[in-house]
Amino acid sequence: MTQSSASRALLDEPFWFWPKPKREHLATLGIRALQPCRKMPPKEITELKDAIRATHGRESLHVESIPVKEVFEDQTAWEGTVEVFDLVGHPEAKRAYAWRHRDGDENKTVVVLQIPPVDSPQSAVKVAIAKQSTRQISIDRNGAARPTSFGPNHCGSI
């Protein structure tokens, strides 16, 4: 078998026989390798789906996990994994973005709907950070102080 016939034979093979490129090879091609994303356990996915149902009254289907790092003035404002969900039957949004984070001594769950200006996990984190920084305290009918939500049908925190 000659060199050219061997090359042609390789090209005729299905793509799944080709070796995976290494990170250093991707860099030489100008392609940045994606960082591995932590896979969320099914129990935590179910908890986020429950939060979506509680805040927006809709069922959801998990689509993917996206790592997000939000930097502001050269400081990391938030870093974590945002879970992407398709919403079932919501009148305004087709998707919801949800994640958990520590706030002092407690875990908080944040749910943001894909309603403009939110169009990605990154923009969902930006909106949540902005809303959290402008959040006000409200008094409920029992006289207890509690944070207000991020806004109806858009962004919520549990």
DSSP file with accessible surface (Angstrom, degrees, kcal/mol):
  #  RESIDUE AA STRUCTURE BP1 BP2  ACC     N-H-->O    O-->H-N    N-H-->O    O-->H-N    TCO  KAPPA ALPHA  PHI   PSI    X-CA   Y-CA   Z-CA
    1    1 A M              0   0  186      0, 0.0     2,-0.1     0, 0.0     0, 0.0   0.000 360.0 360.0 360.0 127.6    0.0    0.0    0.0
    2    2 A T     >  -     0   0   86      1,-0.1     4,-2.3     4,-0.0     5,-0.2  -0.332 360.0-104.7 -80.8 167.6    1.5    3.3   -1.0
    3    3 A Q  H  > S+     0   0  155      1,-0.2     4,-2.3     2,-0.2     5,-0.2   0.920 120.2  47.8 -59.0 -44.6    1.4    6.5    1.1
    4    4 A S  H  > S+     0   0   64      1,-0.2     4,-2.3     2,-0.2    -1,-0.2   0.891 111.8  48.8 -69.9 -36.3   -1.4    8.1   -1.0
    5    5 A S  H  > S+     0   0   31      2,-0.2     4,-2.2     1,-0.2    -1,-0.2   0.872 110.7  51.8 -70.9 -32.0   -3.6    5.0   -0.9
    6    6 A A  H  X S+     0   0   36     -4,-2.3     4,-2.0     2,-0.2    -2,-0.2   0.920 110.3  48.8 -66.6 -40.9   -3.1    4.7    2.8
    7    7 A S  H  X S+     0   0   52     -4,-2.3     4,-2.1     2,-0.2    -2,-0.2   0.920 111.6  49.0 -64.1 -42.1   -4.1    8.4    3.2
    8    8 A R  H  X S+     0   0  146     -4,-2.3     4,-1.6     1,-0.2    -2,-0.2   0.901 108.3  54.1 -64.3 -37.7   -7.2    7.8    1.0
    9    9 A A  H  X S+     0   0   37     -4,-2.2     4,-0.6     1,-0.2    -1,-0.2   0.904 108.7  49.3 -63.7 -40.0   -8.1    4.7    3.1
   10   10 A L  H >< S+     0   0  112     -4,-2.0     3,-1.0     1,-0.2    -1,-0.2   0.904 109.1  52.0 -64.7 -40.5   -8.0    6.8    6.3
   11   11 A L  H 3< S+     0   0  115     -4,-2.1    -1,-0.2     1,-0.3    -2,-0.2   0.801 106.1  55.0 -67.3 -26.6  -10.2    9.5    4.7
   12   12 A D  H 3< S+     0   0  132     -4,-1.6    -1,-0.3    -5,-0.2    -2,-0.2   0.637  89.5  97.6 -80.2 -13.1  -12.7    6.8    3.7
   13   13 A E  S << S-     0   0   86     -3,-1.0     5,-0.1    -4,-0.6    -3,-0.0  -0.433  90.1 -94.3 -73.6 149.3  -13.0    5.6    7.3
   14   14 A P    >   -     0   0   52      0, 0.0     3,-1.9     0, 0.0     4,-0.3  -0.312  36.7-113.4 -59.3 150.1  -15.9    6.9    9.5
   15   15 A F  G >  S+     0   0  169      1,-0.3     3,-1.6     2,-0.2    -2,-0.1   0.753 109.7  71.4 -60.5 -24.5  -14.9    9.9   11.6
   16   16 A W  G 3  S+     0   0  166      1,-0.3    -1,-0.3     4,-0.0     4,-0.1   0.635  89.5  61.9 -74.8  -5.7  -15.2    8.0   14.9
   17   17 A F  G <  S+     0   0  114     -3,-1.9    -1,-0.3    -7,-0.1    -2,-0.2   0.625  83.1  99.3 -85.8 -15.3  -12.1    6.1   14.1
   18   18 A W  S <  S-     0   0  131     -3,-1.6     2,-0.0    -4,-0.3    -3,-0.0  -0.480  84.0-107.0 -73.3 143.0  -10.0    9.2   14.1
   19   19 A P        -     0   0  119      0, 0.0    -1,-0.1     0, 0.0    -2,-0.1  -0.362  35.2-104.8 -68.9 150.2   -8.1   10.0   17.2
   20   20 A K        -     0   0  192      1,-0.1     2,-0.1    -4,-0.1    -4,-0.0  -0.519  39.2-112.1 -70.9 137.1   -9.3   12.7   19.5
   21   21 A P        -     0   0   82      0, 0.0     2,-0.2     0, 0.0    -1,-0.1  -0.432  30.2-123.9 -69.4 146.2   -7.2   15.9   19.3
   22   22 A K     >  -     0   0  127     -2,-0.1     4,-2.1     1,-0.1     3,-0.5  -0.507  23.8-107.9 -85.9 159.5   -5.2   16.7   22.4
   23   23 A R  H  > S+     0   0  134      1,-0.2     4,-2.1     2,-0.2     5,-0.2   0.886 120.0  53.1 -54.6 -42.8   -5.5   20.1   24.1
   24   24 A E  H  > S+     0   0  114      1,-0.2     4,-1.4     2,-0.2    -1,-0.2   0.862 108.3  51.1 -66.5 -30.1   -2.1   21.2   22.9
   25   25 A H  H  > S+     0   0   97     -3,-0.5     4,-1.1     2,-0.2    -1,-0.2   0.900 107.7  52.5 -70.3 -38.8   -3.1   20.4   19.3
   26   26 A L  H  <>S+     0   0   35     -4,-2.1     5,-2.8     1,-0.2     3,-0.5   0.904 106.0  54.7 -62.0 -39.8   -6.3   22.4   19.6
   27   27 A A  H ><5S+     0   0   69     -4,-2.1     3,-1.3     1,-0.2    -1,-0.2   0.888 104.1  53.7 -62.5 -38.8   -4.3   25.4   20.8
   28   28 A T  H 3<5S+     0   0  118     -4,-1.4    -1,-0.2     1,-0.3    -2,-0.2   0.791 108.1  51.2 -67.4 -24.8   -2.1   25.3   17.7
   29   29 A L  T 3<5S-     0   0  123     -4,-1.1    -1,-0.3    -3,-0.5    -2,-0.2   0.467 120.3-110.9 -87.1  -2.6   -5.3   25.4   15.6
   30   30 A G  T < 5S+     0   0   69     -3,-1.3     2,-0.5    -4,-0.4    -3,-0.2   0.699  76.4 132.8  80.7  19.8   -6.5   28.5   17.6
   31   31 A I      < -     0   0   89     -5,-2.8     2,-0.5    -6,-0.2    -1,-0.3  -0.906  50.6-141.7-107.5 126.8   -9.3   26.4   19.2
   32   32 A R        -     0   0  195     -2,-0.5     2,-0.2    -3,-0.1    -9,-0.0  -0.739  19.2-127.5 -87.9 125.8   -9.7   26.8   23.0
   33   33 A A        -     0   0   20     -2,-0.5     2,-0.2   -10,-0.1    -1,-0.0  -0.493  27.0-114.5 -70.9 139.3  -10.6   23.5   24.7
   34   34 A L        -     0   0  137     -2,-0.2    -1,-0.1     1,-0.1     3,-0.1  -0.493  29.0-112.2 -73.2 144.5  -13.7   23.8   26.9
   35   35 A Q        -     0   0  129     -2,-0.2    -1,-0.1     1,-0.1     2,-0.0  -0.505  39.4 -99.9 -73.6 144.1  -13.2   23.3   30.6
   36   36 A P        -     0   0  101      0, 0.0     2,-0.4     0, 0.0    -1,-0.1  -0.356  37.5-136.6 -64.1 145.1  -14.8   20.1   32.0
   37   37 A C        -     0   0   48     28,-0.1     2,-0.3    -3,-0.1    28,-0.0  -0.891  16.1-114.6-108.4 134.8  -18.1   20.8   33.6
   38   38 A R        -     0   0  130     -2,-0.4     2,-0.5     1,-0.1    28,-0.0  -0.484  30.8-129.1 -67.5 126.7  -19.0   19.2   36.9
   39   39 A K        -     0   0  186     -2,-0.3    -1,-0.1     1,-0.0    42,-0.0  -0.688  20.9-133.0 -81.6 124.7  -21.9   16.8   36.4
   40   40 A M        -     0   0   12     -2,-0.5     5,-0.1     1,-0.1    -1,-0.0  -0.597  23.0-111.0 -79.9 135.7  -24.7   17.5   38.8
   41   41 A P    >>  -     0   0   55      0, 0.0     4,-1.9     0, 0.0     3,-0.6  -0.288  26.8-113.6 -62.7 149.6  -26.2   14.5   40.7
   42   42 A P  H 3> S+     0   0  106      0, 0.0     4,-2.5     0, 0.0     5,-0.2   0.836 115.3  59.7 -54.2 -34.3  -29.8   13.6   39.7
   43   43 A K  H 3> S+     0   0  150      1,-0.2     4,-2.0     2,-0.2     5,-0.1   0.921 106.7  46.0 -62.1 -41.8  -31.0   14.6   43.2
   44   44 A E  H <> S+     0   0   59     -3,-0.6     4,-2.2     2,-0.2    -1,-0.2   0.872 110.3  53.2 -71.2 -34.6  -29.8   18.1   42.8
   45   45 A I  H  X S+     0   0   20     -4,-1.9     4,-2.5     2,-0.2    -2,-0.2   0.933 109.2  50.0 -61.9 -44.3  -31.3   18.4   39.3
   46   46 A T  H  X S+     0   0   75     -4,-2.5     4,-2.4     1,-0.2    -2,-0.2   0.902 108.6  52.5 -61.7 -39.5  -34.6   17.3   40.8
   47   47 A E  H  X S+     0   0   62     -4,-2.0     4,-1.9     1,-0.2    -1,-0.2   0.899 110.1  48.1 -64.1 -39.2  -34.3   20.0   43.5
   48   48 A L  H  X S+     0   0    0     -4,-2.2     4,-2.4     2,-0.2    -2,-0.2   0.900 110.1  51.8 -68.1 -39.3  -33.7   22.6   40.9
   49   49 A K  H  X S+     0   0   54     -4,-2.5     4,-2.3     1,-0.2    -2,-0.2   0.901 109.1  51.2 -62.4 -38.6  -36.7   21.4   38.9
   50   50 A D  H  X S+     0   0   71     -4,-2.4     4,-2.6     2,-0.2    -1,-0.2   0.889 108.7  51.5 -63.8 -38.5  -38.8   21.7   42.1
   51   51 A A  H  X S+     0   0    8     -4,-1.9     4,-2.6     2,-0.2     5,-0.3   0.904 109.0  50.4 -65.9 -39.2  -37.5   25.3   42.6
   52   52 A I  H  X S+     0   0    0     -4,-2.4     4,-2.6     2,-0.2     6,-0.6   0.933 112.3  47.2 -63.1 -43.9  -38.6   26.1   39.0
   53   53 A R  H  X S+     0   0   91     -4,-2.3     4,-1.8     4,-0.2    -2,-0.2   0.919 114.1  48.2 -63.5 -40.5  -42.0   24.6   39.7
   54   54 A A  H  < S+     0   0   81     -4,-2.6    -2,-0.2     1,-0.2    -1,-0.2   0.886 120.3  35.1 -69.8 -39.5  -42.3   26.5   43.0
   55   55 A T  H  < S+     0   0   46     -4,-2.6    98,-0.3    -5,-0.2    -2,-0.2   0.794 136.0  18.4 -87.3 -28.1  -41.2   29.9   41.6
   56   56 A H  H  < S-     0   0   21     -4,-2.6    -3,-0.2    -5,-0.3    -2,-0.2   0.407  91.9-125.0-127.4  -0.1  -42.8   29.8   38.1
   57   57 A G     <  +     0   0   52     -4,-1.8     2,-0.3    -5,-0.4    -4,-0.2   0.742  69.9 114.9  66.6  27.0  -45.4   27.1   38.3
   58   58 A R        -     0   0   91     -6,-0.6    -1,-0.2    -9,-0.1    -2,-0.2  -0.955  63.9-122.1-132.0 148.8  -44.1   25.1   35.3
   59   59 A E        -     0   0   95     29,-0.4    29,-2.4    -2,-0.3     2,-0.3  -0.450  34.2-162.4 -77.0 160.4  -42.5   21.7   34.7
   60   60 A S  E     -A   87   0A   2     27,-0.2     2,-0.4    -2,-0.1    27,-0.2  -0.969  17.7-141.7-146.7 158.9  -39.0   21.6   33.2
   61   61 A L  E     -A   86   0A 101     25,-2.3    25,-2.9    -2,-0.3     2,-0.2  -0.991  29.0-119.9-123.5 127.7  -36.6   19.2   31.4
   62   62 A H  E     +A   85   0A  68     -2,-0.4    23,-0.2    23,-0.2     3,-0.1  -0.462  34.4 171.3 -69.6 132.9  -32.9   19.4   32.1
   63   63 A V  E     -     0   0A  56     21,-3.3     2,-0.3     1,-0.4    22,-0.2   0.819  52.5 -33.5-107.5 -53.1  -30.9   20.2   29.0
   64   64 A E  E     -A   84   0A  83     20,-1.1    20,-3.1     2,-0.0     2,-0.4  -0.984  45.9-112.5-164.8 169.4  -27.3   20.8   30.0
   65   65 A S  E     -A   83   0A  31     -2,-0.3    18,-0.2    18,-0.2   -28,-0.1  -0.971  29.6-168.9-116.4 128.7  -24.8   22.1   32.6
   66   66 A I  E     -A   82   0A  35     16,-2.9    16,-3.1    -2,-0.4     2,-0.3  -0.970  18.0-134.6-123.1 123.7  -22.7   25.2   31.7
   67   67 A P  E     -A   81   0A  60      0, 0.0     2,-0.4     0, 0.0    14,-0.2  -0.580  28.7-172.8 -73.8 135.8  -19.7   26.4   33.7
   68   68 A V  E     -A   80   0A   5     12,-3.2    12,-2.4    -2,-0.3     2,-0.4  -0.997  16.6-175.0-133.2 136.7  -19.9   30.2   34.2
   69   69 A K  E     -A   79   0A 116     -2,-0.4     2,-0.6    10,-0.2    10,-0.2  -0.976  10.0-163.0-130.0 116.8  -17.4   32.6   35.7
   70   70 A E  E     -A   78   0A  34      8,-3.3     7,-2.9    -2,-0.4     8,-1.6  -0.894   8.5-169.5-104.1 120.4  -18.6   36.2   36.1
   71   71 A V  E     -A   76   0A  69     -2,-0.6     2,-0.4     5,-0.3     5,-0.2  -0.913   6.9-176.2-113.0 135.2  -15.8   38.7   36.6
   72   72 A F  E >  S-A   75   0A 129      3,-3.1     3,-1.4    -2,-0.4    -2,-0.0  -0.989  73.9 -13.9-132.9 123.7  -16.3   42.4   37.6
   73   73 A E  T 3  S-     0   0  152     -2,-0.4    -1,-0.1     1,-0.3     3,-0.1   0.921 128.5 -53.8  50.0  50.6  -13.4   44.8   37.8
   74   74 A D  T 3  S+     0   0  154      1,-0.2     2,-0.4    -3,-0.1    -1,-0.3   0.639 118.9 109.3  62.8  15.7  -10.8   41.9   37.7
   75   75 A Q  E <  S-A   72   0A 142     -3,-1.4    -3,-3.1     0, 0.0     2,-0.7  -0.965  77.0-114.4-119.5 141.4  -12.5   40.2   40.6
   76   76 A T  E     -A   71   0A  70     -2,-0.4    -5,-0.3    -5,-0.2     3,-0.1  -0.628  31.2-179.8 -74.3 114.0  -14.5   36.9   40.4
   77   77 A A  E     -     0   0A  53     -7,-2.9     2,-0.3    -2,-0.7    -6,-0.2   0.813  70.0  -8.3 -82.4 -35.9  -18.1   38.0   41.3
   78   78 A W  E     -A   70   0A  39     -8,-1.6    -8,-3.3     2,-0.0     2,-0.4  -0.938  59.7-177.2-161.4 140.8  -19.5   34.4   40.9
   79   79 A E  E     +A   69   0A 127     -2,-0.3     2,-0.3   -10,-0.2   -10,-0.2  -0.986  35.1  91.3-143.3 130.6  -18.2   31.1   39.6
   80   80 A G  E     -A   68   0A  25    -12,-2.4   -12,-3.2    -2,-0.4     2,-0.5  -0.979  69.4 -59.1 175.6-165.1  -20.2   27.9   39.3
   81   81 A T  E     -A   67   0A  20     -2,-0.3     2,-0.5   -14,-0.2    19,-0.3  -0.921  36.4-155.1-111.3 127.5  -22.3   25.7   37.1
   82   82 A V  E     -A   66   0A   0    -16,-3.1   -16,-2.9    -2,-0.5     2,-0.4  -0.888  12.5-142.7-100.9 128.9  -25.6   26.9   35.7
   83   83 A E  E     -AB  65  98A   0     15,-3.1    15,-2.5    -2,-0.5     2,-0.5  -0.781  11.7-146.3 -92.6 134.2  -28.2   24.2   34.9
   84   84 A V  E     -AB  64  97A   1    -20,-3.1   -21,-3.3    -2,-0.4   -20,-1.1  -0.871  18.1-176.3-105.1 131.3  -30.2   24.8   31.7
   85   85 A F  E     -AB  62  96A   0     11,-2.8    11,-2.5    -2,-0.5     2,-0.4  -0.973  24.4-133.3-127.6 140.0  -33.8   23.6   31.6
   86   86 A D  E     -AB  61  95A  60    -25,-2.9   -25,-2.3    -2,-0.4     2,-0.3  -0.779  30.5-134.6 -83.9 134.2  -36.5   23.7   28.9
   87   87 A L  E     -A   60   0A  18      7,-2.9     2,-0.7    -2,-0.4   -27,-0.2  -0.711   7.7-134.5 -91.5 145.4  -39.8   24.9   30.3
   88   88 A V  S    S-     0   0   78    -29,-2.4   -29,-0.4    -2,-0.3     6,-0.0  -0.879  78.3 -18.3-102.4 114.2  -43.1   23.2   29.5
   89   89 A G  S    S+     0   0   60     -2,-0.7    -1,-0.2     1,-0.2     5,-0.1   0.681  80.3 157.4  72.1  22.5  -45.9   25.5   28.6
   90   90 A H        -     0   0   22      3,-0.3    -1,-0.2     1,-0.1    -3,-0.1  -0.638  39.6-140.5 -80.0 135.5  -44.6   28.8   29.9
   91   91 A P  S    S+     0   0  104      0, 0.0    -1,-0.1     0, 0.0     3,-0.1   0.770  93.3  19.1 -68.6 -24.8  -46.3   31.8   28.1
   92   92 A E  S    S+     0   0  118      1,-0.2     2,-0.4    61,-0.0    -2,-0.0   0.727 117.2  52.5-115.6 -32.8  -43.1   33.9   27.8
   93   93 A A        -     0   0    3      1,-0.1    -3,-0.3    22,-0.1    -1,-0.2  -0.901  42.3-171.4-118.6 141.7  -40.0   31.8   28.3
   94   94 A K  S    S+     0   0  171     20,-0.5    -7,-2.9    -2,-0.4     2,-0.3   0.657  78.5  34.3 -95.1 -22.0  -38.8   28.6   26.6
   95   95 A R  E     -B   86   0A  65     -9,-0.3    19,-2.8    19,-0.2     2,-0.3  -0.923  59.1-158.8-134.4 158.1  -35.9   28.1   29.0
   96   96 A A  E     -BC  85 113A   0    -11,-2.5   -11,-2.8    -2,-0.3     2,-0.4  -0.974  10.0-149.5-132.7 147.6  -34.9   28.6   32.7
   97   97 A Y  E     +BC  84 112A   5     15,-3.2    15,-3.0    -2,-0.3     2,-0.3  -0.965  22.8 176.7-116.3 132.3  -31.4   28.8   34.2
   98   98 A A  E     +BC  83 111A   0    -15,-2.5   -15,-3.1    -2,-0.4     2,-0.3  -0.987   8.1 156.5-139.8 148.3  -31.0   27.6   37.7
   99   99 A W  E     - C   0 110A   6     11,-1.9    11,-3.0    -2,-0.3     2,-0.3  -0.974  29.3-126.2-159.5 166.2  -28.1   27.1   40.2
  100  100 A R  E     + C   0 109A  84    -19,-0.3     2,-0.3    -2,-0.3     9,-0.2  -0.905  28.4 169.6-117.1 149.4  -27.3   26.9   43.9
  101  101 A H  E     - C   0 108A  32      7,-2.4     7,-3.6    -2,-0.3     2,-0.4  -0.981  36.1-100.5-152.8 160.5  -24.9   29.0   45.9
  102  102 A R  E     - C   0 107A 150     -2,-0.3     2,-0.4     5,-0.2     5,-0.2  -0.690  28.5-176.8 -84.2 134.8  -23.8   29.7   49.5
  103  103 A D  E >   - C   0 106A  57      3,-3.2     3,-1.6    -2,-0.4     2,-0.4  -0.860  66.0 -57.7-130.4  95.1  -25.2   32.8   51.0
  104  104 A G  T 3  S-     0   0   60     -2,-0.4    -2,-0.0     1,-0.3     0, 0.0  -0.554 121.6 -13.6  69.2-120.6  -23.7   33.1   54.5
  105  105 A D  T 3  S+     0   0  155     -2,-0.4     2,-0.3    -3,-0.1    -1,-0.3   0.433 126.4  69.0 -93.5  -1.3  -24.7   29.9   56.4
  106  106 A E  E <  S-C  103   0A 110     -3,-1.6    -3,-3.2     0, 0.0     2,-0.4  -0.854  76.0-119.8-124.0 155.9  -27.3   28.8   53.9
  107  107 A N  E     -C  102   0A  81     -2,-0.3     2,-0.4    -5,-0.2    -5,-0.2  -0.760  30.2-160.7 -86.8 135.6  -27.6   27.4   50.4
  108  108 A K  E     -C  101   0A  29     -7,-3.6    -7,-2.4    -2,-0.4     2,-0.5  -0.912   7.7-147.7-116.8 146.4  -29.7   29.5   48.0
  109  109 A T  E     -C  100   0A  13     49,-2.3    49,-3.1    -2,-0.4     2,-0.4  -0.950  12.7-162.9-112.3 132.3  -31.3   28.4   44.8
  110  110 A V  E     -CD  99 157A   5    -11,-3.0   -11,-1.9    -2,-0.5     2,-0.4  -0.952   5.7-172.9-117.4 133.8  -31.6   31.0   42.0
  111  111 A V  E     -CD  98 156A   1     45,-2.8    45,-3.4    -2,-0.4     2,-0.4  -0.998   4.1-179.2-126.6 126.6  -33.9   30.5   39.0
  112  112 A V  E     -CD  97 155A   0    -15,-3.0   -15,-3.2    -2,-0.4    43,-0.3  -0.995  19.1-137.5-127.8 129.0  -33.8   33.0   36.1
  113  113 A L  E     -C   96   0A   0     41,-3.7     2,-2.0    -2,-0.4   -17,-0.2  -0.545  25.6-110.5 -83.7 152.7  -36.1   32.7   33.0
  114  114 A Q        +     0   0   56    -19,-2.8   -20,-0.5    -2,-0.2   -19,-0.2  -0.547  69.1 133.8 -83.0  77.6  -34.9   33.2   29.5
  115  115 A I    >   -     0   0   24     -2,-2.0     3,-2.4   -22,-0.1   -22,-0.1  -0.996  62.8 -54.3-126.3 130.9  -36.7   36.5   28.9
  116  116 A P  T 3  S+     0   0  113      0, 0.0     3,-0.1     0, 0.0    -3,-0.0  -0.128 128.7  30.4 -48.7 134.9  -34.8   39.4   27.4
  117  117 A P  T 3  S+     0   0   99      0, 0.0     2,-0.5     0, 0.0    -3,-0.1  -0.990 112.5  77.5 -87.6   0.9  -32.2   40.6   28.2
  118  118 A V    <   +     0   0    2     -3,-2.4     4,-0.0    -5,-0.2     6,-0.0  -0.630  44.4 142.2 -77.2 120.7  -31.5   37.1   29.5
  119  119 A D        +     0   0  112     -2,-0.5    -1,-0.2     1,-0.2    -5,-0.1   0.267  63.1  26.2-138.9   8.2  -30.5   34.9   26.6
  120  120 A S  S  > S-     0   0   29      1,-0.1     4,-2.0   -23,-0.0    -1,-0.2  -0.975  84.0 -98.8-160.3 166.1  -27.7   32.7   28.0
  121  121 A P  H  > S+     0   0   15      0, 0.0     4,-2.1     0, 0.0     5,-0.2   0.899 122.3  54.6 -59.1 -37.9  -26.5   31.2   31.3
  122  122 A Q  H  > S+     0   0   82      1,-0.2     4,-2.1     2,-0.2     5,-0.1   0.921 109.0  45.4 -62.8 -44.8  -23.9   34.0   31.5
  123  123 A S  H  > S+     0   0   18      1,-0.2     4,-2.5     2,-0.2    -1,-0.2   0.843 108.7  57.9 -70.5 -28.4  -26.5   36.7   31.2
  124  124 A A  H  X S+     0   0    0     -4,-2.0     4,-2.4     2,-0.2    -1,-0.2   0.924 107.4  47.2 -63.9 -42.9  -28.7   35.0   33.7
  125  125 A V  H  X S+     0   0    1     -4,-2.1     4,-2.6     2,-0.2     5,-0.2   0.932 111.3  51.4 -64.4 -43.1  -25.9   35.2   36.3
  126  126 A K  H  X S+     0   0  115     -4,-2.1     4,-2.5     1,-0.2    -2,-0.2   0.923 111.4  47.0 -59.8 -44.9  -25.3   38.9   35.5
  127  127 A V  H  X S+     0   0   23     -4,-2.5     4,-2.9     2,-0.2     5,-0.2   0.922 112.1  50.4 -64.6 -42.0  -29.0   39.7   35.9
  128  128 A A  H  X S+     0   0    6     -4,-2.4     4,-2.5     2,-0.2    -2,-0.2   0.914 111.4  47.9 -63.9 -41.8  -29.2   37.7   39.2
  129  129 A I  H  X S+     0   0   56     -4,-2.6     4,-2.2     2,-0.2    -1,-0.2   0.935 113.5  47.9 -63.9 -44.5  -26.1   39.5   40.6
  130  130 A A  H  X S+     0   0   52     -4,-2.5     4,-1.1    -5,-0.2    -2,-0.2   0.921 113.9  46.4 -62.7 -44.2  -27.5   42.9   39.6
  131  131 A K  H  < S+     0   0   87     -4,-2.9     4,-0.4     1,-0.2     3,-0.3   0.893 110.8  52.8 -66.1 -38.5  -30.9   42.2   41.1
  132  132 A Q  H >< S+     0   0   69     -4,-2.5     3,-0.9     1,-0.2    -1,-0.2   0.895 106.9  52.6 -65.4 -36.7  -29.3   40.8   44.3
  133  133 A S  H 3< S+     0   0   96     -4,-2.2    -1,-0.2     1,-0.2    -2,-0.2   0.762 116.7  39.0 -72.1 -22.0  -27.3   44.0   44.7
  134  134 A T  T 3< S+     0   0   94     -4,-1.1    -1,-0.2    -3,-0.3    -2,-0.2   0.330  86.9 131.8-106.5   7.4  -30.4   46.2   44.4
  135  135 A R    <   -     0   0   66     -3,-0.9     2,-0.3    -4,-0.4    15,-0.1  -0.290  41.0-155.7 -63.3 142.8  -32.7   43.9   46.4
  136  136 A Q        -     0   0  142     13,-0.2    12,-2.3    10,-0.0     2,-0.4  -0.743  16.8-110.3-116.0 164.7  -34.8   45.6   49.0
  137  137 A I  E     -E  147   0B 116     -2,-0.3     2,-0.3    10,-0.2     8,-0.0  -0.782  32.7-169.0 -95.1 134.9  -36.4   44.3   52.2
  138  138 A S  E     -E  146   0B  35      8,-3.2     8,-2.7    -2,-0.4     2,-0.5  -0.875  19.6-127.1-120.1 159.0  -40.2   44.1   52.4
  139  139 A I  E     -E  145   0B 116     -2,-0.3     6,-0.2     6,-0.2     2,-0.0  -0.912  23.9-145.8-106.0 123.4  -42.5   43.4   55.3
  140  140 A D    >   -     0   0   51      4,-2.7     3,-2.3    -2,-0.5     6,-0.0  -0.239  35.9 -91.2 -81.2 178.1  -44.9   40.6   54.9
  141  141 A R  T 3  S+     0   0  239      1,-0.3    -1,-0.1     2,-0.1    -2,-0.0   0.701 126.2  58.0 -67.9 -14.4  -48.5   40.6   56.4
  142  142 A N  T 3  S-     0   0  140      2,-0.1    -1,-0.3     0, 0.0     3,-0.1   0.394 119.9-108.1 -91.6   1.3  -47.2   38.9   59.6
  143  143 A G  S <  S+     0   0   53     -3,-2.3     2,-0.3     1,-0.3    -2,-0.1   0.520  74.3 137.7  88.1   4.7  -44.7   41.8   60.2
  144  144 A A        -     0   0   47      1,-0.0    -4,-2.7    -5,-0.0     2,-0.3  -0.662  52.7-126.6 -87.8 140.6  -41.7   39.7   59.3
  145  145 A A  E     +E  139   0B  68     -2,-0.3    -6,-0.2    -6,-0.2    -8,-0.0  -0.662  38.4 162.8 -82.8 136.7  -38.9   41.3   57.2
  146  146 A R  E     -E  138   0B 134     -8,-2.7    -8,-3.2    -2,-0.3     2,-0.1  -0.989  41.7 -96.4-151.0 152.6  -37.9   39.3   54.1
  147  147 A P  E     -E  137   0B  53      0, 0.0   -10,-0.2     0, 0.0     2,-0.1  -0.384  41.8-118.3 -66.9 146.3  -36.1   40.0   50.9
  148  148 A T        -     0   0   49    -12,-2.3   -13,-0.0     1,-0.1     2,-0.0  -0.443  33.7-102.2 -77.0 159.2  -38.3   40.8   47.9
  149  149 A S        -     0   0   82     -2,-0.1   -13,-0.2     1,-0.1     7,-0.2  -0.258  32.5-104.7 -74.5 171.5  -38.1   38.5   44.9
  150  150 A F  S    S-     0   0   14      5,-0.5     6,-0.2     1,-0.3    -1,-0.1   0.538  80.8 -64.1 -76.3  -6.7  -36.1   39.4   41.8
  151  151 A G    >>  -     0   0   21      4,-0.2     3,-1.3     3,-0.1     4,-0.8  -0.363  64.2 -66.1 133.1 147.1  -39.3   40.2   39.9
  152  152 A P  T 34 S-     0   0  118      0, 0.0   -96,-0.1     0, 0.0     4,-0.0  -0.376 111.7  -5.9 -66.4 137.8  -42.4   38.4   38.6
  153  153 A N  T 34 S+     0   0   77    -98,-0.3     3,-0.1     1,-0.2   -97,-0.1   0.672 126.9  67.7  56.8  20.2  -41.9   35.8   35.9
  154  154 A H  T <4 S+     0   0   34     -3,-1.3   -41,-3.7     1,-0.3     2,-0.4   0.581 101.0   0.4-127.9 -66.1  -38.2   36.6   35.5
  155  155 A C  E  <  +D  112   0A   1     -4,-0.8    -5,-0.5   -43,-0.3     2,-0.3  -0.997  59.0 174.6-139.1 133.2  -35.8   35.8   38.3
  156  156 A G  E     -D  111   0A   8    -45,-3.4   -45,-2.8    -2,-0.4     2,-0.4  -0.957  15.3-154.1-139.8 157.7  -36.4   34.3   41.7
  157  157 A S  E      D  110   0A  37     -2,-0.3   -47,-0.2   -47,-0.2    -2,-0.0  -0.995 360.0 360.0-132.8 137.8  -34.4   33.1   44.7
  158  158 A I              0   0   93    -49,-3.1   -49,-2.3    -2,-0.4  -107,-0.0  -0.957 360.0 360.0-119.5 360.0  -35.3   30.4   47.2
